Amino acid sequence: TGLGISPLDFATPVEAFSGGWKMRVALAKILAVNPDVLLLDEPTNHLDIESILWLEEWLRTDYKGALLMTCHDREFMNRVVTRIIEVASGATTTYSGNFDFYLQEREVRRQQLLASYRRQQEMLAKEEEFIARFAARASHASQVQSRIKKIDKIERIVLPPEQKVMKFDFPVPPRSGDDVLHLKNLDKTWTGHDGRIIPVFSGLSGTVRRLEKIAVVGVNGAGKSTLLKVITGATEPTAGEVVIGSGVATGYFSQHAMDLLSPGQTVFQAVQEAMPLENIGVIRNLCGAFLFSGDDVDKRIANLSGGEKSRIILARLLAQPLNFLVLDEPTNHLDIQSREVLLTALQKFEGTVILVSHDRHFLRSLVTRVFEIDHGEMRIYDGDYDYYLRQTKEAAV
């Protein structure tokens, strides 16, 4: 239950679950064994915040073995890990500390390496200037040869190549009305695989205003993604209505958007589909901003990783004049550098955002308002994510 699997589903066949839920079942199975060594590849990717907090606490207090993992969740790493091993440029570098320490120490080491590189370049330039100046003079022949041997023996400092990151900003969108949308007494139920009616939420009402950055939060199964589907028209409410404001142009990044890409298309074709009237140069430039350059634009969608597919979805959103972004777990398959680029772009975005995310750093840095869905009802917090956490903590006490 700590990973969000309801007791009602304990007897459900695993094949009945979606891919994300199958990942949770697999994780629960491994944790139940309580092994001596735990290897986890992106353990937080398919978990909601409550499940992440539970896993965090379990790893810190209950688990006594060794843990080695890949992860893109900054806060999770800060709370759990004690060493970072960076793999870059064909080598590994170890940092004794959490992720924030790693960032600081890596920058310190980078600056030290840069200073050493500059000093070496200055020294080599002086020696080479001396050699070039006196090479033809017999009186300086021994000194010239000595310096040639000296610089031949010097081990050159090589600066690691700069890591490529996405580079983009959302274009200035057309202005929408001040009220982007109204939720009016929304109800939603689903029909379960066994035919039972499953209530998701009822009586949801609220207003989204222009330029707000809103997080939809709640425990697993509360209906966060379902609310976004209702807002975008991807599914109909059982009762109530969503009233969209004037001049609102909506873009939707869903958890399953990657599955809707055509496997046979190339990267170029997938982006071109979102901007059919643009010329080849504009499309290639947009692909390049999302790290698809040269022959990469001819890669088939079927051969791309999850992170690459996520970048294509973002590129397609960027290709349209949107002023209202509805984002369901947009960071799920992105590396940390790409998450930071997306975060910065959304912070500067001159439109409205409503999103679901389990990335606490992302939420803390972006949102200005919180909609919490709890036991089928919605509570609205007119403050940032930390304000929401304080309010819920006080209410719990």
Long-range contacts (C-beta under 8 A, 24 or more apart in sequence): 2-51, 2-54, 2-55, 2-58, 3-27, 3-28, 3-47, 3-51, 3-54, 3-55, 4-47, 4-48, 4-50, 4-51, 4-219, 4-220, 4-221, 6-221, 12-193, 16-193, 19-46, 20-46, 20-255, 21-46, 24-51, 27-55, 31-58, 31-63, 34-63, 34-65, 35-65, 36-65, 36-66, 37-65, 37-66, 37-67, 37-68, 38-63, 38-65, 38-66, 38-67, 38-68, 38-69, 39-68, 39-69, 40-67, 40-68, 40-69, 40-70, 40-71, 41-69, 41-70, 42-69, 42-70, 42-71, 42-72, 43-69, 43-71, 44-71, 44-72, 44-73, 44-76, 44-358, 45-72, 45-332, 45-333, 47-358, 48-219, 48-220, 48-358, 49-217, 49-358, 49-360, 50-219, 50-220, 51-220, 52-76, 52-358, 56-80, 72-331, 72-334, 72-335, 72-336, 72-339, 73-358, 73-359, 73-360, 73-361, 74-99, 74-100, 74-336, 74-359, 74-361, 75-359, 75-360, 75-361, 88-160, 88-163, 89-160, 89-161, 113-157, 113-159, 114-159, 116-157, 117-157, 117-159, 120-154, 120-156, 120-157, 124-151, 124-154, 127-151, 163-337, 164-291, 165-291, 165-337, 165-338, 165-340, 165-341, 166-289, 166-290, 166-291, 166-311, 166-314, 166-337, 166-338, 166-341, 166-342, 167-289, 167-341, 168-289, 168-290, 168-314, 168-318, 168-341, 168-345, 169-345, 169-348, 170-318, 170-322, 170-345, 170-346, 170-348, 170-349, 170-350, 170-351, 171-318, 171-321, 172-350, 173-249, 173-321, 173-322, 173-323, 173-349, 173-350, 173-351, 174-247, 174-249, 174-321, 174-323, 175-210, 175-247, 175-323, 176-210, 176-245, 176-246, 176-247, 176-248, 176-249, 176-323, 176-324, 176-351, 176-352, 177-210, 177-245, 177-246, 177-247, 177-248, 178-209, 178-210, 178-245, 179-207, 179-208, 179-209, 179-210, 179-245, 180-208, 180-209, 180-210, 180-212, 180-244, 180-245, 180-248, 180-324, 180-352, 181-207, 181-208, 181-231, 181-242, 181-243, 181-244, 181-245, 181-248, 181-324, 182-206, 182-207, 182-208, 182-242, 182-243, 182-245, 183-207, 183-208, 183-231, 183-240, 183-242, 183-378, 184-240, 184-241, 184-242, 184-243, 185-239, 185-240, 185-241, 186-227, 186-230, 186-237, 186-239, 186-240, 186-241, 186-242, 187-237, 187-238, 187-239, 187-240, 188-223, 188-226, 188-227, 188-230, 188-235, 188-237, 188-238, 189-238, 190-226, 199-376, 200-226, 200-376, 201-226, 201-227, 201-373, 201-376, 201-377, 201-378, 202-239, 202-376, 202-377, 203-240, 203-376, 203-377, 204-240, 204-373, 204-377, 204-378, 205-240, 205-378, 206-371, 206-378, 206-380, 208-352, 208-354, 209-352, 210-351, 210-352, 211-350, 211-351, 211-352, 212-352, 212-353, 212-354, 212-368, 212-369, 213-346, 213-352, 213-353, 213-355, 213-366, 213-367, 213-368, 213-369, 214-353, 214-354, 214-355, 214-367, 214-368, 214-369, 214-370, 214-371, 215-354, 215-355, 215-356, 215-357, 215-363, 215-366, 215-367, 215-369, 215-370, 215-371, 215-385, 215-388, 216-354, 216-355, 216-356, 216-370, 216-371, 216-372, 216-373, 217-356, 217-363, 217-370, 217-371, 217-372, 217-373, 217-388, 218-372, 218-373, 218-374, 219-374, 222-373, 222-374, 223-373, 223-376, 224-328, 224-356, 224-373, 225-254, 225-255, 225-328, 225-356, 227-371, 227-373, 228-252, 228-254, 228-326, 228-328, 228-354, 228-356, 229-254, 231-326, 231-354, 232-326, 247-323, 248-323, 248-324, 249-320, 249-321, 249-322, 249-323, 249-324, 250-322, 250-324, 250-325, 250-326, 251-317, 251-320, 251-322, 251-324, 251-325, 251-326, 252-326, 252-327, 252-328, 253-313, 253-314, 253-317, 253-325, 253-326, 253-327, 253-328, 253-330, 254-328, 255-328, 255-329, 255-332, 257-313, 258-306, 258-309, 258-310, 258-313, 258-333, 261-301, 261-309, 261-312, 261-313, 262-301, 263-300, 263-301, 263-302, 264-300, 264-301, 264-302, 265-300, 265-301, 266-297, 266-298, 266-299, 266-300, 266-301, 267-292, 267-296, 267-297, 267-298, 267-299, 267-301, 267-304, 267-308, 267-312, 268-297, 268-298, 270-301, 270-312, 270-316, 271-312, 271-315, 271-316, 271-319, 273-316, 274-315, 274-316, 274-317, 274-319, 274-320, 275-319, 275-320, 278-319, 286-315, 286-318, 286-319, 287-315, 289-315, 289-318, 290-314, 290-315, 305-333, 306-332, 306-333, 307-333, 307-334, 307-335, 307-338, 309-333, 310-334, 310-338, 311-338, 314-342, 322-351, 323-350, 323-351, 323-352, 324-351, 324-352, 324-353, 324-354, 325-349, 325-351, 325-352, 325-353, 325-354, 325-355, 326-354, 326-355, 327-353, 327-354, 327-355, 327-356, 327-357, 328-355, 328-356, 329-356, 329-357, 329-358, 330-355, 330-357, 331-357, 331-359, 331-362, 360-385
